[in-house]
Amino acid sequence: MNKFKYYFILLLAGISLVSCSKKDDDNTETVPLRDYGTQYKADNDSIEKYLKTHYIKEVTANFDITIEKIPANGTQISIKDQKDYLLTTRPVYSRGVNYNVYYLILNEGKGKSPCNTDRVNAAYVGSLLDGTVFDTSYDIGRSFELYVYVNNPVIDGWGEIFPQFKTGTSTTSDNGTVTYKDFGAGVMFLPSGLGYFGSPQTNIPAYSPLVFSFKLFDLQRLDHEFTVSNGSALTVGDGVPDYLEDLNHDGYLYDLRDTARFPSPPDSYKQDYDTDGDGIPDYLDLDDDGDGYSTRFEITKPIGAPVTGTSLVYPWDPTLDNPATPNVNESETFGIPRRPTGELTDPNKAESIDNPRKFVDDDYKVNPRVRIHLDKTYPYQKK
C-alpha cells in the first residue's frame, strides 16, 4: 500500500461569490453561485447562436483567424454551416454536467498530442462572444501546464481541447530564434463552467462563455507523483511520465478522488488506469502495483546492467538516439522489463527470491509485456 495514499491536495473552486453590500460596511452579502447545469444550458444556447450568426472572414497561411458577425441580409456562410474547417464537439463531464464542447480545427498538426497533464507552448487570443478581446499572447508561444491541480492553473477547458491537436516542428536560426511550422491550430468555444464560471476576471464578466483561437507549438511531458513534506506537496515523479500511464492513449488522465469535479463520473472516466485498485490513479501513485516497492525502485537500472543511455531509469520502451544532440548518445536499447523469464539461478530449485530467473533480452523489448512496476508478483515477495 502506498504510504502516501491518504495525502491529497485538491484545489477546489469556491462555492460562493462574496460582494460588498452598501447596506452596512461591516456586513457582506453572499451571492450563491448559479447551478452549473442550468448555466450550461444558457451558455450552450449562446454559443450555438454565435456559431450560426458569425462567419470566418479569413484564415491566413499562419492560421490566424478572423471571425466576424454576419451583417443583416448578409450572405456569408456561418461557422456552423461552413465546410472549409471541421467544427466538431468533445463530450466533457465536470461538476455533474455533461458538456458538449465545440471546437474548430484549422490544422490538426503533425507532431505529438499533449496529455491533459502536460505542459504546452502555445499562442492564443481570448475573446468574449461579443468580440471583446480580453487577453492575447501576441502570436508568441507561452508555456502553460494543463494540469488543473497546480498553483494558478489554466481553465479546465484548455486541458480538454488541447489534446485533440498535435504540436509542430521547430527550427532554430543562428541567432537563436525558434520558428514553428505544421503546428496544430484551432478555436475552442467554452461554456463558462469550463472557464471562470462565477468568478469575474479582468475584462471577463462572471458566467461568460469564452472563445480562444490558439496555436499549439510544442509540449513538455510531465511526471506528477508527489510526496508531502511539512504540509506541502513536493512533486518528485516516479520515473514514468504521465502520458505513458495513460494506457488507453486517449490523452486524458483524471483523479476521481476529486468528487467536486467528478461527483458521478461516466464509465469512460473510470477507465483511467489504477493498477492496484487503491483509488490513486497510476499517474499520481508512487507504487503503481501496490507491492510495497516504489515504481522508481522497480524501474531503476541496476549497477552493472548491460544498458545504454544517460537516464538512471529504464525508458518505457527501447528508444533511438536524439539527432538534435550529436555529442550525446541517448539511445536506450532496453526498456522497462517484465518479470524475468530466463534460466533459474539453480535449475534444481523452485523460483523464489533466493533463486531468481535471469533476465533475457526479450524481457526488455518484446511487446506486449507487463512491465515490472505493474506486476505485483515481482520483485519476489519475501518469505
C-alpha positions in Angstrom: 0.0 0.0 0.0 1.4 3.4 -1.0 2.2 5.2 2.2 1.2 8.5 0.7 -2.2 7.2 -0.2 -4.0 9.4 2.2 -2.2 12.6 1.2 -4.0 14.5 -1.5 -4.3 18.2 -2.1 -7.2 19.5 -4.2 -7.6 23.0 -5.4 -11.4 23.4 -5.5 -13.4 26.3 -6.8 -15.1 28.4 -4.2 -18.8 27.7 -3.7 -19.9 31.3 -3.3 -19.1 34.7 -4.6 -18.8 37.4 -1.9 -19.6 41.0 -2.8 -19.7 44.2 -0.7 -23.1 45.3 0.5 -23.9 49.0 0.6 -26.3 48.5 3.5 -23.7 48.1 6.1 -19.9 48.5 5.7 -19.4 45.7 8.3 -21.7 43.2 6.5 -21.2 41.3 3.3 -23.8 39.8 1.1 -23.2 36.3 0.0 -24.2 35.6 -3.6 -24.6 31.9 -4.2 -23.1 30.5 -7.4 -25.6 29.6 -10.1 -26.3 25.9 -10.8 -23.7 24.5 -13.3 -26.3 22.6 -15.3 -28.7 25.5 -15.7 -25.9 27.8 -16.6 -24.6 25.4 -19.2 -27.9 25.4 -21.0 -27.8 29.1 -21.2 -24.2 29.1 -22.3 -24.7 26.5 -24.9 -27.6 28.4 -26.4 -25.4 31.5 -26.6 -22.5 29.6 -28.2 -24.8 27.9 -30.8 -26.3 31.3 -31.6 -22.8 32.7 -32.1 -21.8 29.8 -34.4 -24.9 30.5 -36.5 -24.6 34.2 -36.7 -20.8 34.6 -37.2 -18.6 33.6 -40.1 -14.9 33.0 -40.8 -13.7 36.1 -42.7 -10.1 34.9 -43.1 -7.6 32.3 -42.1 -4.1 33.2 -43.0 -1.3 30.9 -44.1 -0.1 31.1 -40.5 -3.5 30.1 -39.2 -4.5 33.5 -37.8 -8.3 33.6 -37.9 -10.7 36.5 -38.2 -14.3 35.9 -37.2 -17.0 38.5 -37.7 -20.7 38.8 -37.3 -22.9 38.2 -40.4 -24.5 41.6 -41.2 -28.2 42.0 -41.8 -29.1 40.4 -45.1 -25.6 39.1 -45.4 -24.9 36.0 -47.5 -21.8 34.8 -45.6 -21.8 31.2 -44.6 -21.9 30.7 -40.8 -19.3 28.9 -38.8 -21.9 26.2 -38.1 -22.6 25.7 -41.8 -19.2 26.2 -43.5 -17.3 23.2 -44.7 -13.8 24.5 -45.1 -12.8 23.7 -41.5 -14.2 20.9 -39.3 -16.4 22.1 -36.5 -16.7 19.2 -34.1 -17.5 18.6 -30.4 -16.0 16.8 -27.5 -18.0 15.4 -24.6 -16.7 16.5 -21.2 -18.0 15.6 -17.8 -17.4 18.2 -15.0 -19.2 19.1 -11.8 -22.2 16.9 -12.6 -22.7 18.3 -16.1 -22.3 16.5 -19.4 -20.9 19.2 -21.6 -20.6 19.1 -25.4 -17.8 21.4 -26.2 -17.5 22.9 -29.7 -14.1 23.4 -31.3 -12.9 24.3 -34.8 -9.9 22.5 -36.4 -7.9 24.9 -38.6 -4.9 22.5 -38.7 -4.5 19.3 -36.7 -0.7 19.5 -36.5 1.9 16.9 -37.4 3.8 16.4 -34.1 2.7 14.8 -30.8 -0.5 15.3 -28.9 -0.3 16.5 -25.3 -1.8 14.8 -22.4 -4.1 16.9 -20.2 -1.4 16.9 -17.5 1.4 18.0 -19.8 2.9 21.5 -20.3 2.3 23.1 -23.6 3.8 26.0 -25.5 1.0 27.8 -27.3 0.0 31.2 -28.7 -3.6 32.3 -28.1 -6.2 35.1 -28.4 -9.1 35.0 -25.9 -12.3 36.9 -26.5 -15.9 37.1 -25.4 -18.9 36.3 -27.7 -19.3 40.0 -28.3 -15.9 40.1 -29.8 -14.1 41.8 -26.9 -10.5 40.6 -26.7 -9.6 40.1 -23.0 -6.2 38.5 -23.5 -3.6 37.7 -26.1 -0.1 36.3 -26.3 0.5 38.4 -29.5 1.4 35.3 -31.5 4.2 34.4 -29.2 4.2 31.0 -27.7 3.8 30.9 -23.9 4.3 27.9 -21.6 1.2 26.6 -19.7 0.8 23.5 -17.6 -2.6 21.9 -18.4 -2.8 20.1 -15.1 -5.6 21.6 -13.0 -4.1 21.0 -9.6 -1.2 23.4 -9.8 -0.9 26.9 -8.5 -2.5 29.3 -10.9 -3.9 26.6 -13.2 -5.3 27.2 -16.6 -9.0 26.9 -17.0 -10.4 23.3 -17.3 -11.4 23.8 -20.9 -7.8 24.0 -22.1 -6.9 20.6 -20.8 -10.0 19.1 -22.6 -9.3 20.6 -26.1 -5.5 20.8 -26.5 -5.1 17.0 -26.5 -7.2 16.9 -29.7 -4.4 18.7 -31.5 -0.7 18.0 -32.3 2.5 20.1 -31.9 4.5 21.4 -34.8 8.2 21.1 -35.8 10.8 23.7 -34.9 13.9 25.2 -36.4 16.4 27.4 -34.6 18.3 30.1 -36.5 21.9 31.1 -35.9 20.7 34.0 -33.7 18.6 31.6 -31.5 15.2 32.5 -33.0 12.9 29.5 -32.9 10.2 29.1 -35.6 7.5 26.5 -35.9 5.6 25.0 -38.8 2.9 22.3 -39.2 1.6 23.1 -35.7 -1.9 22.4 -34.5 -4.3 25.4 -34.7 -7.9 25.8 -33.8 -10.6 27.7 -32.0 -12.4 26.4 -28.8 -15.8 27.7 -27.7 -16.0 27.1 -24.0 -19.1 27.3 -21.7 -18.4 29.3 -18.5 -18.4 26.1 -16.4 -15.1 25.1 -18.2 -13.8 28.7 -17.9 -14.1 31.1 -15.0 -17.8 30.4 -14.2 -18.9 32.8 -11.4 -15.5 34.3 -10.8 -15.1 37.5 -12.8 -11.7 38.3 -14.2 -10.2 41.4 -15.8 -12.5 42.2 -18.8 -14.4 38.9 -18.2 -17.8 39.2 -16.5 -19.0 36.3 -14.4 -20.6 33.4 -16.3 -19.1 34.4 -19.7 -18.6 31.8 -22.4 -15.1 32.2 -23.9 -13.6 31.9 -27.4 -10.0 31.0 -27.7 -8.1 30.8 -31.0 -4.8 29.1 -30.5 -1.7 27.5 -32.0 0.0 24.5 -30.4 3.7 24.8 -31.0 5.4 22.4 -28.6 4.9 20.4 -25.4 6.8 19.1 -22.4 6.0 15.7 -20.8 5.5 15.8 -17.0 5.6 13.3 -14.2 3.2 14.3 -11.3 3.7 11.9 -8.4 4.3 13.9 -5.2 5.2 13.5 -1.6 4.1 15.6 1.3 6.7 17.4 3.4 5.9 19.9 6.2 2.3 20.0 4.9 3.3 20.9 1.4 3.2 18.8 -1.7 6.6 18.2 -3.4 6.5 16.8 -6.9 9.0 14.0 -7.3 7.7 11.8 -10.1 8.1 8.1 -10.3 10.2 7.9 -13.4 7.3 7.2 -15.7 5.9 10.4 -17.4 2.1 10.8 -17.1 1.3 10.2 -20.7 2.8 6.7 -20.5 0.5 5.9 -17.6 -2.4 6.7 -19.9 -2.6 3.2 -21.2 -5.6 3.7 -23.5 -3.7 6.6 -25.1 -6.7 8.9 -25.3 -4.7 11.9 -23.9 -6.8 12.2 -20.7 -6.0 11.4 -17.1 -8.4 12.2 -14.2 -8.3 11.8 -10.4 -11.8 10.7 -9.4 -11.0 11.4 -5.8 -11.9 15.0 -6.7 -15.6 14.4 -6.1 -16.3 18.1 -6.6 -15.3 17.9 -10.2 -16.5 14.3 -10.7 -19.4 13.6 -8.4 -20.8 10.8 -10.6 -18.3 10.2 -13.4 -19.3 8.2 -16.5 -17.8 4.8 -17.1 -15.3 6.2 -19.6 -13.7 8.3 -16.9 -13.5 5.2 -14.6 -11.2 3.5 -17.1 -8.2 5.7 -16.1 -5.5 3.3 -15.1 -5.3 2.3 -11.4 -3.3 -0.9 -11.5 -3.6 -1.8 -7.8 -7.1 -0.6 -7.3 -6.2 1.6 -4.3 -8.1 4.6 -5.7 -5.0 6.5 -6.7 -4.5 6.7 -10.4 -1.1 5.5 -11.6 0.0 8.9 -12.7 -0.2 10.0 -9.1 0.7 6.7 -7.4 4.3 6.2 -6.2 3.7 2.4 -6.1 1.6 1.6 -9.1 1.1 -2.1 -8.4 0.9 -1.9 -4.6 3.6 -4.5 -4.0 5.4 -2.3 -1.4 8.2 -1.4 -3.8 8.1 2.0 -5.4 7.8 2.3 -9.1 11.0 4.3 -9.3 12.8 1.5 -7.4 11.5 -1.1 -9.8 12.5 0.7 -13.0 15.9 2.0 -11.9 18.7 0.4 -13.8 20.8 -1.8 -11.5 24.5 -1.1 -11.3 26.4 -3.0 -13.9 23.3 -3.8 -16.0 24.0 -4.1 -19.8 22.1 -1.0 -20.7 22.9 2.2 -22.6 21.7 5.8 -22.4 22.1 8.6 -19.9 19.0 8.1 -17.8 19.1 6.3 -14.4 15.8 4.6 -15.1 14.6 2.5 -18.0 12.6 4.2 -20.7 9.1 2.8 -21.3 10.4 1.2 -24.5 13.8 1.0 -26.3 14.5 4.4 -27.9 16.7 5.8 -30.6 19.4 8.5 -30.2 18.2 12.1 -30.4 19.7 13.5 -33.6 19.4 17.1 -32.2 22.2 16.3 -29.7 25.0 14.9 -31.8 27.5 15.0 -28.9 25.4 12.8 -26.7 24.2 9.3 -27.3 20.8 8.9 -25.7 19.9 5.6 -27.4 18.3 3.1 -25.0 18.5 -0.5 -26.2 16.4 -1.7 -23.3 13.0 -0.6 -22.0 11.3 -1.3 -18.7 11.5 -5.1 -18.3 8.8 -7.6 -17.4 9.3 -10.3 -14.8 12.4 -12.2 -15.8 11.8 -15.3 -17.9 15.3 -16.7 -18.3 17.0 -19.7 -16.7 16.8 -20.2 -12.9 19.9 -19.5 -10.9 19.7 -23.1 -9.7 17.5 -25.1 -12.1 17.1 -27.8 -9.5 15.2 -25.5 -7.1 11.9 -23.6 -7.4 11.8 -19.9 -8.4 12.0 -17.7 -5.4 13.6 -14.5 -4.0 16.7 -16.7 -3.3 16.6 -18.5 -6.7 15.5 -15.9 -9.3 15.4 -16.2 -13.0 17.8 -14.3 -15.2 16.7 -11.5 -17.5 16.9 -12.1 -21.2 16.8 -9.5 -23.9 13.1 -10.2 -24.8 12.2 -9.2 -21.2 13.2 -5.7 -22.1 12.0 -5.5 -25.6 9.1 -7.7 -26.5 5.6 -6.3 -26.8 3.2 -6.6 -25.3 4.7 -7.2 -21.9 3.5 -6.5 -18.3 6.3 -4.2 -17.1 7.6 -5.0 -13.6 6.2 -1.8 -11.9 2.7 -3.0 -13.0 3.3 -6.6 -11.9 2.9 -7.2 -8.2 4.4 -10.7 -8.4 7.9 -9.1 -8.9 10.2 -8.3 -7.2 9.7 -11.6 -5.5 7.9 -11.4 -2.2 10.0 -12.1 0.9 9.4 -15.3 2.8 
